[in-house]
């Protein structure tokens, strides 16, 4: 049965639905002797031509309506089926609200629906959330799994088993040769741009503070590349706080140590991830009667609340809204294609923007 021609298999699928009125994906897969992923792909294609209607976990024959003009013939056309974008993100409160807004904007422009699921940065919930979105009737998936930017092979396998087209958001497959679509910020470029800006202001060394987030490793790569390519001193402190609780004594100790290390090394410029950490770092500086940018020039990474700091922070801003927009467009483009499998796999990197404010000073203030 697995060698059955596509047309024959789909006719058999429709016959099963005619006989029963409606069946679940698991039942259809058993009756046809194929995988659930194959059934879901068939259901998507048959729904797009009005042959059936997908429902939660399965399908039923479409309600009779105006007959199309010869299915599959030249000049034949069908009304576009409603598309539902299943969106998986780790948080609805930090970083991802702008991404979600970008997805919603493009979906609304294209008469598509968005269904969201949250993972709360617990990788254990990946499988359950992905299965729930697939079972909810999602036409395709937009996925920002918890953990780092490097998507585990296990999660990629789970996505492929759904049989649904998907695009990764701010994630890339662990296997660099995987044929997997993604839209991601090039955080290495963001760190490089910040260090380059400091170098243009006359700083010969630039420190780096990160907070243990998934982005930290990429910022270190960009920082190191900038130091190497721009010929800066390598003695500048590089510290990762390990993500202590914001406002805790442990966090304060990390900020104090970083300030101490910068002053001891004669370093007067630092890239700090994130905005919260940069604002707290400035507060700890004031307790030492130090100021930004006079004693330590700062550039924050994220630009969520950087402009609200006592000394407005120069900041690197990932293009969050645009990430959501582009990912939604890639997915809808594939869903709307006459032959989705013929669409080339697209992998898109977007560079962050550097917004200059007061905290990094001007040329000659180093």
C-alpha positions as CSV (number, residue, x, y, z in Angstrom):
1,X,0.0,0.0,0.0
2,X,2.9,2.3,0.7
3,X,3.8,2.1,-3.0
4,X,0.4,3.1,-4.1
5,X,0.3,6.0,-6.5
6,X,-0.7,9.3,-5.0
7,X,-3.9,9.6,-7.0
8,X,-4.9,6.1,-6.2
9,X,-4.2,6.6,-2.5
10,X,-6.2,9.8,-2.4
11,X,-9.2,8.2,-4.2
12,X,-9.1,5.4,-1.6
13,X,-9.0,8.0,1.2
14,X,-12.0,9.7,-0.2
15,X,-13.8,6.4,-0.5
16,X,-13.1,5.7,3.1
17,X,-14.6,9.0,4.0
18,X,-17.7,8.5,1.8
19,X,-18.3,5.2,3.6
20,X,-18.0,6.5,7.1
21,X,-18.7,10.3,6.8
22,X,-15.6,11.2,8.8
23,X,-12.5,9.5,10.1
24,X,-9.5,10.5,12.3
25,X,-6.0,10.7,10.9
26,X,-4.9,7.6,12.9
27,X,-7.8,5.6,11.5
28,X,-7.1,6.7,7.9
29,X,-3.4,5.9,8.3
30,X,-4.3,2.4,9.5
31,X,-6.8,1.7,6.7
32,X,-4.4,3.0,4.0
33,X,-1.3,1.5,5.4
34,X,0.7,4.7,5.3
35,X,2.1,7.1,7.9
36,X,0.0,9.8,9.7
37,X,2.3,12.4,8.1
38,X,1.4,11.1,4.6
39,X,-2.3,11.2,5.5
40,X,-2.0,14.8,6.8
41,X,-0.3,15.9,3.5
42,X,-3.1,14.2,1.5
43,X,-5.8,15.9,3.6
44,X,-4.1,19.3,3.1
45,X,-4.0,18.9,-0.6
46,X,-7.6,17.5,-0.9
47,X,-8.9,20.3,1.3
48,X,-7.2,22.9,-0.9
49,X,-9.3,21.7,-3.9
50,X,-12.5,21.5,-1.9
51,X,-12.8,17.7,-1.7
52,X,-13.0,17.5,2.0
53,X,-12.9,19.5,5.2
54,X,-10.3,18.9,7.9
55,X,-11.6,18.8,11.5
56,X,-9.8,18.3,14.8
57,X,-7.7,15.2,14.4
58,X,-9.2,14.0,11.1
59,X,-11.4,14.9,8.2
60,X,-14.9,14.7,6.7
61,X,-16.3,15.1,3.2
62,X,-16.8,18.7,2.2
63,X,-20.3,20.1,2.3
64,X,-21.6,20.1,-1.3
65,X,-21.4,23.5,-3.0
66,X,-20.8,24.9,-6.4
67,X,-18.9,22.4,-8.5
68,X,-15.4,23.5,-9.5
69,X,-14.4,23.7,-13.1
70,X,-12.8,20.4,-13.7
71,X,-10.3,19.4,-10.9
72,X,-6.8,19.6,-12.0
73,X,-7.6,20.8,-15.6
74,X,-6.1,23.8,-17.2
75,X,-8.0,26.9,-16.2
76,X,-9.6,25.1,-13.2
77,X,-9.7,27.2,-10.0
78,X,-10.9,26.8,-6.5
79,X,-11.6,29.0,-3.5
80,X,-8.6,29.2,-1.2
81,X,-9.2,27.0,1.9
82,X,-8.9,28.7,5.2
83,X,-5.4,28.4,6.6
84,X,-4.5,28.1,10.3
85,X,-1.0,28.9,11.4
86,X,0.0,27.0,14.5
87,X,2.5,29.2,16.5
88,X,4.8,27.8,19.2
89,X,6.8,30.3,21.3
90,X,8.5,30.0,24.7
91,X,7.1,33.2,26.2
92,X,4.2,35.7,25.7
93,X,5.9,38.4,27.9
94,X,9.5,38.9,26.7
95,X,11.1,39.1,23.3
96,X,8.3,37.2,21.5
97,X,5.3,39.6,21.7
98,X,6.8,41.6,18.8
99,X,7.4,38.4,16.8
100,X,3.8,37.3,17.5
101,X,2.5,40.7,16.4
102,X,4.4,40.3,13.1
103,X,2.9,36.9,12.5
104,X,-0.6,38.2,13.3
105,X,-0.2,41.1,10.9
106,X,0.7,39.0,7.9
107,X,-2.0,36.4,8.8
108,X,-4.6,39.1,8.9
109,X,-3.5,40.5,5.5
110,X,-3.9,37.0,4.0
111,X,-7.2,35.9,5.7
112,X,-5.4,33.3,7.8
113,X,-5.9,32.3,11.4
114,X,-3.3,32.1,14.1
115,X,-3.4,29.6,17.0
116,X,-0.7,30.0,19.7
117,X,0.8,27.6,22.2
118,X,3.4,28.4,24.9
119,X,6.2,26.2,26.1
120,X,7.6,28.3,29.0
121,X,11.1,27.3,28.1
122,X,10.6,23.7,29.2
123,X,11.9,21.5,26.4
124,X,9.9,18.5,27.9
125,X,6.7,20.1,26.6
126,X,7.9,20.3,23.0
127,X,6.4,17.1,21.8
128,X,3.1,17.7,23.5
129,X,2.7,21.2,22.2
130,X,3.7,20.2,18.7
131,X,1.2,17.3,18.7
132,X,-1.6,19.6,20.1
133,X,-1.0,22.2,17.4
134,X,-1.0,19.5,14.6
135,X,-4.2,18.0,16.1
136,X,-5.9,21.4,16.3
137,X,-6.2,21.6,12.5
138,X,-3.2,23.8,11.9
139,X,-2.3,24.0,8.2
140,X,1.4,24.7,9.0
141,X,3.6,25.5,12.0
142,X,5.8,28.4,13.1
143,X,8.1,27.2,15.8
144,X,10.4,28.8,18.3
145,X,11.2,25.9,20.6
146,X,12.6,26.4,24.1
147,X,16.3,26.1,24.8
148,X,19.0,27.5,22.5
149,X,19.0,28.7,18.9
150,X,20.3,25.3,17.9
151,X,17.2,23.1,17.4
152,X,17.7,19.5,18.7
153,X,17.4,16.7,16.1
154,X,14.7,15.2,18.2
155,X,12.5,18.2,17.9
156,X,13.1,18.4,14.2
157,X,12.1,14.8,13.8
158,X,8.9,15.5,15.8
159,X,8.0,18.4,13.5
160,X,8.6,16.3,10.4
161,X,6.4,13.5,11.7
162,X,3.4,15.9,11.8
163,X,3.5,16.0,8.0
164,X,2.8,19.7,8.2
165,X,5.0,22.4,6.6
166,X,6.8,24.4,9.2
167,X,9.2,27.3,9.6
168,X,11.5,27.8,12.5
169,X,11.5,31.2,14.3
170,X,14.9,32.4,15.7
171,X,16.0,28.7,15.6
172,X,18.2,26.7,13.2
173,X,18.5,22.9,12.9
174,X,21.4,21.3,14.7
175,X,22.3,19.7,11.4
176,X,23.5,22.6,9.2
177,X,22.6,20.5,6.1
178,X,19.0,19.8,7.1
179,X,16.5,20.9,4.5
180,X,14.6,23.0,7.0
181,X,13.2,26.5,6.6
182,X,13.9,29.2,9.2
183,X,14.0,32.9,9.8
184,X,16.5,34.0,12.4
185,X,18.3,37.1,13.7
186,X,22.1,37.0,13.1
187,X,23.1,37.8,16.6
188,X,26.7,37.5,15.7
189,X,26.3,40.4,13.4
190,X,24.6,42.4,16.1
191,X,27.5,41.9,18.5
192,X,30.0,42.7,15.8
193,X,28.2,45.9,15.0
194,X,28.3,47.0,18.6
195,X,32.0,46.4,19.1
196,X,32.7,48.1,15.7
197,X,30.8,51.2,16.9
198,X,32.9,51.3,20.1
199,X,36.1,50.9,18.0
200,X,35.0,53.8,15.8
201,X,34.6,55.9,19.0
202,X,38.3,55.2,19.8
203,X,38.0,52.3,22.2
204,X,40.8,49.8,21.9
205,X,39.2,47.1,24.1
206,X,35.5,46.2,24.6
207,X,34.2,43.9,27.4
208,X,31.2,41.6,27.1
209,X,28.6,40.8,29.7
210,X,25.9,38.1,29.0
211,X,23.2,36.6,31.2
212,X,23.2,32.9,30.4
213,X,20.4,33.2,27.8
214,X,20.3,31.2,24.6
215,X,21.6,34.2,22.7
216,X,24.8,34.4,24.8
217,X,26.9,32.0,22.8
218,X,26.2,33.8,19.5
219,X,27.1,37.1,21.1
220,X,30.4,35.7,22.2
221,X,31.1,34.5,18.7
222,X,30.3,38.0,17.2
223,X,32.3,39.8,20.0
224,X,35.4,37.5,19.4
225,X,35.2,38.0,15.7
226,X,35.1,41.8,16.0
227,X,38.0,41.8,18.5
228,X,40.0,39.7,16.0
229,X,39.1,41.5,12.8
230,X,39.4,45.0,14.2
231,X,42.7,44.4,16.0
232,X,41.4,45.2,19.5
233,X,43.0,44.2,22.7
234,X,42.1,40.7,23.9
235,X,42.4,41.4,27.7
236,X,38.9,42.8,28.0
237,X,36.7,40.9,30.5
238,X,34.1,38.4,29.1
239,X,31.6,37.3,31.8
240,X,28.5,35.3,31.7
241,X,26.4,35.6,34.8
242,X,24.6,32.3,34.5
243,X,21.2,33.9,34.7
244,X,20.8,34.6,38.4
245,X,17.4,36.1,39.6
246,X,17.2,39.7,38.6
247,X,17.6,41.9,41.7
248,X,19.2,39.1,43.8
249,X,22.4,39.4,45.7
250,X,24.0,36.9,43.4
251,X,23.2,39.1,40.4
252,X,24.5,42.2,42.2
253,X,27.8,40.4,42.9
254,X,28.1,39.5,39.2
255,X,27.6,43.2,38.1
256,X,30.1,44.4,40.8
257,X,32.7,41.8,39.7
258,X,32.3,42.8,36.0
259,X,32.8,46.5,36.9
260,X,35.8,45.7,39.0
261,X,37.4,43.6,36.2
262,X,36.8,46.3,33.6
263,X,38.4,49.0,35.7
264,X,41.3,46.8,36.6
265,X,42.0,46.1,32.9
266,X,41.6,49.7,31.9
267,X,38.5,48.8,29.8
268,X,36.0,51.7,29.3
269,X,33.5,50.1,27.0
270,X,31.1,47.1,27.3
271,X,28.4,45.3,25.4
272,X,25.8,44.1,27.9
273,X,23.0,41.5,27.3
274,X,20.3,42.3,28.1
275,X,18.6,45.7,28.6
276,X,17.7,44.7,32.2
277,X,21.3,43.8,32.9
278,X,22.6,47.0,31.4
279,X,20.2,49.1,33.6
280,X,21.1,47.2,36.7
281,X,24.8,47.5,35.8
282,X,24.4,51.3,35.6
283,X,22.8,51.3,39.0
284,X,25.7,49.3,40.5
285,X,28.1,51.8,38.8
286,X,26.3,54.7,40.5
287,X,26.9,53.1,43.9
288,X,30.6,53.4,43.1
289,X,30.2,57.0,41.9
290,X,30.8,55.9,38.3
291,X,28.8,57.2,35.3
292,X,28.1,56.0,31.8
293,X,29.6,56.9,29.4
294,X,32.3,58.8,31.2
295,X,33.7,55.9,33.3
296,X,32.2,52.9,31.4
297,X,30.5,53.4,28.0
298,X,27.6,50.9,27.5
299,X,25.7,49.3,24.6
300,X,22.7,47.1,25.6
301,X,21.5,44.1,23.5
302,X,17.8,43.7,22.9
303,X,16.3,47.3,22.9
304,X,13.2,46.3,24.8
305,X,13.4,49.0,27.5
306,X,16.9,50.5,26.7
307,X,15.6,54.0,25.9
308,X,14.0,54.2,29.3
309,X,17.2,54.0,31.3
310,X,18.4,56.9,33.4
311,X,21.1,57.4,30.7
312,X,19.3,56.2,27.6
313,X,21.1,53.2,26.4
314,X,22.6,52.8,22.9
315,X,21.2,49.3,21.9
316,X,21.2,46.6,19.4
317,X,17.7,45.6,18.4
318,X,16.9,42.3,16.8
319,X,14.2,42.7,14.1
320,X,11.6,40.9,16.1
321,X,8.5,42.1,14.3
322,X,10.1,41.5,10.9
323,X,11.1,38.0,12.0
324,X,7.4,37.1,12.6
325,X,6.3,38.7,9.3
326,X,8.9,36.9,7.2
327,X,8.3,33.6,8.8
328,X,4.5,33.9,8.3
329,X,5.1,34.8,4.6
330,X,7.3,31.9,4.0
331,X,4.8,29.5,5.5
332,X,1.8,31.0,3.6
333,X,3.8,31.0,0.4
334,X,4.3,27.2,0.7
335,X,0.8,26.5,1.8
336,X,-0.6,28.5,-1.2
337,X,1.7,26.9,-3.8
338,X,0.1,24.5,-6.3
339,X,2.9,22.1,-5.5
340,X,4.3,22.9,-2.0
341,X,7.1,20.4,-2.4
342,X,8.4,22.2,-5.5
343,X,9.0,25.4,-3.5
344,X,12.8,25.7,-2.7
345,X,13.7,25.6,1.0
346,X,14.4,29.1,2.2
347,X,16.7,30.0,5.1
348,X,16.7,33.7,6.0
349,X,19.1,35.6,8.3
350,X,18.2,39.1,9.3
351,X,20.7,41.6,10.8
352,X,19.9,43.6,14.0
353,X,19.8,47.4,14.0
354,X,22.1,49.6,16.2
355,X,20.3,52.6,17.7
356,X,22.7,55.2,19.1
357,X,21.7,57.0,22.3
358,X,23.7,58.6,25.2
359,X,25.2,55.7,27.0
360,X,28.2,55.0,24.7
361,X,29.3,58.6,24.4
362,X,30.8,60.3,21.3
363,X,34.1,60.1,19.6
364,X,37.0,61.1,21.9
365,X,35.2,60.2,25.1
366,X,37.1,57.0,25.6
